[in-house]
Amino acid sequence: MISTKDILLSELSPSTRLVLSHVISTLHNISQFASETRMTPLNLAICLAPDLIRGPDMMEDAALCLPPGKKMPTQLGHTPEGDGTVVGILELLIRNPI
């Protein structure tokens, strides 16, 4: 059975997949100490998602990196929909490493 994770990762180059796998594994290990560090998989994902995405539209990138359920402030003008997509995927990968 092919999972969503397999589909997403198959779009990456082998070298990118290898680096991401190592980063995810390290983040998973760090998250095991959340009771002491308060760095849960969600908190780690929120902190690191902006470093893992870079597209042509910075506002769209910011929207994709919001915590799930949060929206871009309306005073910023154009507010693309993102709904925490990258954060949600990264949290999923941290909870269930590659």
C-alpha positions as CSV (number, residue, x, y, z in Angstrom):
1,M,0.0,0.0,0.0
2,I,1.4,3.4,-1.0
3,S,1.1,6.1,1.6
4,T,0.8,9.9,1.3
5,K,4.3,10.1,2.7
6,D,5.7,7.8,-0.1
7,I,3.9,10.0,-2.8
8,L,5.3,13.2,-1.3
9,L,8.8,11.9,-0.9
10,S,8.9,10.3,-4.4
11,E,8.8,13.9,-5.8
12,L,12.1,14.7,-4.2
13,S,15.5,14.0,-5.7
14,P,17.4,11.1,-4.0
15,S,19.9,13.5,-2.4
16,T,17.2,15.8,-1.1
17,R,15.3,12.7,0.2
18,L,18.5,11.5,2.0
19,V,19.1,14.9,3.7
20,L,15.5,15.2,4.6
21,S,15.5,11.7,6.1
22,H,18.4,12.6,8.3
23,V,16.9,15.8,9.4
24,I,13.5,14.1,10.2
25,S,15.3,11.4,12.1
26,T,17.2,13.9,14.2
27,L,14.0,15.9,14.9
28,H,12.2,12.7,15.9
29,N,14.9,11.9,18.4
30,I,14.8,15.5,19.8
31,S,11.0,15.2,20.1
32,Q,11.4,12.2,22.4
33,F,12.6,14.7,25.1
34,A,9.5,17.0,24.7
35,S,8.7,16.8,28.4
36,E,12.0,18.5,29.3
37,T,12.4,20.7,26.2
38,R,8.8,21.5,25.3
39,M,9.8,20.8,21.7
40,T,7.0,18.6,20.5
41,P,6.8,17.5,16.9
42,L,4.4,20.4,16.2
43,N,6.8,22.9,17.9
44,L,9.7,21.6,15.9
45,A,7.8,21.7,12.7
46,I,6.7,25.3,13.3
47,C,10.3,26.3,14.0
48,L,11.9,24.5,11.0
49,A,9.2,24.6,8.3
50,P,10.3,28.1,7.0
51,D,13.8,26.7,6.5
52,L,12.6,23.8,4.3
53,I,10.4,25.8,1.8
54,R,11.3,28.5,-0.6
55,G,9.1,29.4,-3.5
56,P,8.7,32.5,-5.7
57,D,6.0,34.1,-3.4
58,M,7.2,34.8,0.2
59,M,3.7,35.4,1.4
60,E,2.5,32.0,0.1
61,D,5.5,30.4,1.8
62,A,4.6,32.1,5.1
63,A,1.0,30.9,4.8
64,L,2.1,27.3,4.2
65,C,4.3,27.5,7.3
66,L,1.6,28.7,9.7
67,P,0.5,26.4,12.5
68,P,-2.6,24.4,11.4
69,G,-5.7,26.5,11.8
70,K,-4.0,29.9,11.9
71,K,-4.5,32.4,9.1
72,M,-2.4,35.2,7.8
73,P,-3.2,38.7,9.3
74,T,-5.6,40.6,7.0
75,Q,-3.6,43.8,7.4
76,L,-0.9,42.3,5.2
77,G,-3.1,42.8,2.2
78,H,-2.9,39.7,-0.1
79,T,-3.4,36.7,2.2
80,P,-2.9,33.4,0.4
81,E,-4.5,30.3,1.9
82,G,-2.0,27.9,3.4
83,D,-3.6,26.5,6.5
84,G,-0.3,25.1,7.8
85,T,0.3,22.6,5.0
86,V,4.1,22.4,5.3
87,V,3.9,22.4,9.1
88,G,1.4,19.6,9.1
89,I,3.4,17.4,6.8
90,L,6.6,18.1,8.7
91,E,4.9,17.3,12.0
92,L,3.6,14.0,10.5
93,L,7.1,13.1,9.3
94,I,8.6,13.9,12.7
95,R,6.1,11.7,14.5
96,N,6.6,8.9,12.0
97,P,10.1,9.1,10.6
98,I,10.9,8.2,7.1
